[in-house]
């Protein structure tokens, strides 16, 4: 990860320190273990896209993370996430 890592998630600070703060926050909230299942991984040019299923704090989530890579380091990140609802308006899978 670049020391100048740009984070587009408005709840996380830029740089490696922002990621460290996020991890510390999750641990302080009792979220010590996560189960992550990578469903789709796409890499093209300087962009990597991850479509993942998370189990975190007793809830199921779906994430889309987009990273820009430069000189073999993560330099920029965007994401979108949704907590998987117990009841859904349709039966279409996310993956």
Helices and strands as residue ranges (DSSP letters): E 6-7, H 15-28, E 34-44, E 47-56, E 59-70, E 73-83
